[in-house]
Amino acid sequence: MRLPTVHAFWSYSRTTELQGTDALHAAMEASLEEAIAPMPLRIFRDSAANGLASGEDWRRGIVQAVARSTLLFWVQSPRWLHRPVCRLEFEAFRDRVRRAAAVLKPHDPQAAFEDLWSALVVPIRWLDVDEDQWRDVPDPARRALARDWQRMNVVPSLMLPEFRRRHQSAGSVYALACVDAAAAIRARVAAVFEAHQTSWRGWCDVLATDARAFEDAWLDEFSRRASEGGESSGQDAPAFGDLSLATRQAELARRYAGGKTRLERPELGLTLVLLPRDDDRMSAFWCASAPVANRHARTWARRFGTLFSAEPGAAGALTWSREAIEALRPALRDEGLDIPSVGEAAGLVKTLAVDRGAVHRLGLQSVPRGFWTVAADGALVTQSGAADRGELLLVAAAAQEAPRG
């Protein structure tokens, strides 16, 4: 029988990558996989090569990763505390364990949750946090995090400030720390699983029972908080610099789409995002969150056959000639989609001029620069001014109902 892959989630502030947590992540994945062999292990980290792909919906990627994760590695640092999306990941994993505990022990779910929560969260003290660094963390998050911070036992070798001081001469401090920690993590998890009459495989089965329901609930939660200007992905961005954009998006979502700011078109590999028009406060349009990606070339070729004509681009998006776009447009219109007008493109470019955190909060995945647009006279031009080739960024009209999908 095929062994299940054990998944884990790496919750961290990207600032710490510059300080070496990428090496720590690699060392932990290698050491823990050796400890739990022969089961394969994957520790999801959004910026890793096998994390979030270019153009991927970051909210969906994170929620799906949490949904399948047995462990959460909590890389503790001052930056982590002050990054809202990190706190949201932690909250989502707490709910993941709580739901699974209710399936595993329906007659006493709270006791099961307490045991499992203590074992399945692996704190890594990357940097010490001073008392004054807690003060700006908003309540009630501060109280809940402080409780877990104080009561969860950190494996001694993962108290990294002290471990670094004691092993300054070691060739690879993190490899040494993770080899020591992996055995302790395995033993702790195995003990709690045995106490609750399950196993690594059994726990993976439990997680699978409500994975879809968990994903739906938390994708809505991530989107709701993002539309309120409360979360971002990617770099440690400042608070949303243009709150009116998020507010307008939320208002327009209630008017046009039953409160939704996103529309999935999985058959095309697209996520459409509701965006406000630059020239009219109470009108909106749906826009693809990114240009059509290289990885969707086969999907598009199967769907559009001979109409499909594009080449892989260096930035991860397909590039299209003018002739290819003209041939494809009728089929796109049958899908309820089209090329943006110059006016829509101008509004989009203005929207994308805000900080990167704000771009992600709106639900956009990348910042397209050379996409095709339709001029007032109907001619195809690229937003960047390039004459021959451009990326394909699609839009749809936002009426009182969202476009079909």
Phi, psi and omega in degrees: 000136182292134180282140178287151172280130175273122181257149176219164184237134181256106182258118190204165170264134184297339176303326182289343175300322180294341182261359174117008182290343174296321177293322178296317179301312181297319180293320180293317181299316180293317184289317182288325177297322176296321183291326183258008180311145012269008180290133176287155182228140170226125176256110182288126169228124193302327184267358180288166182301326179257024179267235179280129178283157176302128180086354181287147175295109187295325181294312180298318180299317180291315181298317179295323178294318177296320184302325184261002188273133173276324183239151170238122174270116186259098184274096191281128178200163176302320180297322180301314182302326188260011177255108187305322183292330176296316179295326179290322174301316181297316179297319179295318180293324176302314179294326178299313180293321180297317179296316181293323177298323179294328176286318184289317183228075185297338182273344179210061186294329184292316179296318178297318179300314182301316179295312184293318181301317181294330183270328190267350171263124182250099179287137173236111182281090181288312176222147175291152180242123179283159182303320183290342178282348175277339194296326183271001175284125186291146170282151003275001182302321183299315182296316182293317181292319180299322179298311180292323179301319185278326188266341180280131180279121176274130175305130187309320182289347177262008166276079197293326177303315179289319182297321178297319181296323184279342185232042182298332183272354182291144181295321179220095183300318186288322176299317179296315180298318186284325175300317179293319184285327187300318180296321180292320178297313180301314182296319182295316181290317180300322181294317181289325177295317179297320181296334182249024174053047174221189183210177176303313180296316180298322179293320176300322178295320179298316180299326183289339187295327181230027182302316182294317180296319178298313181300314181299315182296316185277335173294319175298320181293316177300316182295319180299314182290325177295320181292339176272000180080023186260346184224158171210163174243177177081218185297163179286085187277155173291174177303152185310114187289334179236079186299334181298329178296312180296320180296315178297319179300316180295319178298315181292327177297320178294324182285318190256335193219031178059031179091353182276140176253357183225150177223122182272135171236072187298332180294342177248358183071030184242147164242123177263138182242136178281121181236146176285143173287148181288332189258001183209111187303326187252023173237160186211169172216156175270136181226139175301142183291346179195161174298161179302125188276154176308320186291348179263009183301316182294320178301313181291323179296319179294322186283322187249355173055234186291345178288341186281128177204101181206161180234148177300138178258159183293335183266012177092001180243143176295145175246143189233144174278166177300318181296320180296319180294316180298322179289329185276335189303318179301320179292324178295320179296326175297336178271001182080021184234161176201178176281143180294147172287165178301322179296316177296320179298319180297318178296321180294316179299320178295318178300319183285356178282349178284175184295160187298325177299321179294322177303313180294323180297326177291342179104005178275147187257340180206174183247091181290143183240330188238043185273157179287143175226168179248120181286170182301329179273006178090357181284147176274128177223157176265147181299330181275348182094356177297145190272325196252324186223151178202168176280163181251107176246124189254150178227165174215150179291143175255104173264202179290346175237151177291153176298154186298149180191000000 
